[in-house]
């Protein structure tokens, strides 16, 4: 991966408990699922942006990659979107929102989805398969976190 993704690697190791046994791989296409869900417990207040590493097979000009953050299943506390035309191989996409002052007080749920896109968009995530690949898939976000 390009050096521009170093913060995502570092933050994933810091905020995802243990990433031992996990591999960095592309997710399912966001056209095939309504959204991807990740849970994270941050240790710092004031979360104001998340960096993601999207993967596109062809250059896209229309649509957006979106993020919704929840503090509980039905309580969205932040929303953000970025044009898919901003996706580059050498840098992550930054999704900015008003600071979440108490981002360190409870587990946050992130939902990532796309709108108005006509070609596959995936994001890099950390994956681990149980039972030598025959068991349940476990995923963690490959993301960077920007705080106030």
C-alpha positions in Angstrom: 0.0 0.0 0.0 1.0 3.5 -0.6 2.6 5.5 2.2 -0.5 7.7 2.3 -2.3 4.8 4.0 0.1 4.5 7.0 -2.3 6.3 9.4 -5.0 3.7 8.6 -2.6 0.9 9.4 -1.5 2.5 12.6 -5.0 3.5 13.8 -6.3 0.0 13.0 -3.7 -1.5 15.2 -4.4 1.0 18.0 -8.2 1.0 18.0 -9.1 -2.5 16.9 -7.9 -4.4 20.0 -5.8 -7.1 18.3 -5.4 -7.5 14.6 -3.3 -10.6 14.9 -4.5 -13.2 12.4 -6.3 -10.6 10.3 -5.5 -9.9 6.6 -6.1 -6.7 4.7 -8.5 -7.5 1.9 -11.2 -5.8 -0.1 -14.8 -6.0 1.2 -17.8 -7.2 -0.7 -19.0 -4.7 -3.4 -21.1 -2.0 -1.9 -23.5 -2.5 -4.8 -24.3 -6.0 -3.6 -25.0 -5.1 0.1 -27.1 -2.2 1.6 -24.1 -1.3 3.8 -21.1 -2.6 5.6 -21.1 -2.4 9.4 -18.2 -2.1 11.8 -18.0 -1.5 15.5 -15.2 0.4 17.2 -14.4 1.6 20.7 -12.3 4.7 20.6 -10.2 6.0 23.5 -10.3 9.6 22.6 -13.1 12.2 22.5 -13.8 14.6 19.6 -13.9 12.3 16.6 -14.4 14.5 13.6 -13.3 12.5 10.5 -12.7 8.9 9.3 -10.3 7.9 6.6 -11.2 4.9 4.4 -9.4 3.1 1.6 -11.9 2.5 -1.2 -11.2 0.2 -4.1 -12.7 0.9 -7.6 -12.1 -1.2 -10.7 -12.9 1.6 -13.1 -12.7 5.4 -12.6 -16.0 6.7 -11.4 -17.4 10.2 -12.0 -20.9 10.0 -10.4 -22.1 9.0 -7.0 -20.7 9.1 -3.5 -19.4 7.0 -0.7 -21.3 7.6 2.6 -20.8 7.1 6.3 -23.3 7.0 9.1 -22.1 6.7 12.7 -24.5 5.4 15.4 -24.2 5.4 19.2 -27.0 2.9 19.5 -28.8 0.8 16.8 -31.3 3.6 16.0 -29.5 6.7 17.0 -27.3 8.2 14.2 -24.9 10.8 15.6 -22.9 11.7 12.5 -23.3 11.5 8.7 -20.8 12.3 5.9 -20.3 11.7 2.2 -17.6 12.1 -0.4 -17.8 12.0 -4.2 -16.4 8.8 -5.6 -14.5 10.9 -8.1 -12.2 11.8 -5.1 -11.1 8.1 -4.8 -7.3 7.9 -5.5 -4.9 4.9 -5.3 -2.3 6.9 -3.4 -4.5 8.5 -0.6 -7.5 7.6 1.6 -10.9 9.2 1.3 -11.7 11.6 4.2 -15.3 11.6 5.5 -15.7 14.7 7.8 -18.5 15.5 10.2 -19.1 17.8 13.2 -17.0 16.5 16.2 -18.5 13.8 18.4 -17.5 15.1 21.8 -18.1 11.9 23.7 -16.7 9.5 21.1 -14.7 7.8 23.8 -17.7 7.0 26.1 -19.3 4.1 24.2 -18.9 1.8 21.3 -19.6 3.4 17.9 -21.2 1.6 14.9 -20.1 2.7 11.5 -22.2 2.0 8.4 -20.6 2.5 5.0 -22.6 2.6 1.8 -22.7 4.1 -1.7 -25.3 6.2 -3.6 -25.7 6.9 -7.3 -22.8 4.6 -8.2 -23.0 2.3 -11.3 -19.8 0.2 -10.9 -18.4 -1.8 -8.0 -16.9 0.0 -5.0 -15.3 -1.9 -2.2 -13.3 -0.8 0.8 -10.2 -2.4 2.4 -11.1 -4.1 5.6 -9.3 -6.5 8.0 -10.6 -10.1 7.7 -10.1 -13.3 9.5 -11.6 -16.6 8.7 -12.2 -19.1 11.6 -11.4 -22.9 11.2 -8.9 -22.5 8.4 -11.3 -20.7 6.1 -14.4 -22.9 6.7 -15.7 -21.0 9.7 -17.3 -17.6 10.3 -15.7 -14.5 8.8 -14.7 -11.8 11.3 -14.1 -8.2 10.0 -12.7 -5.1 11.5 -12.4 -1.6 9.9 -9.2 -0.6 8.2 -9.7 3.1 9.0 -7.9 6.2 10.2 -9.5 8.5 12.9 -9.1 12.2 13.1 -9.8 13.9 16.4 -10.4 17.5 17.5 
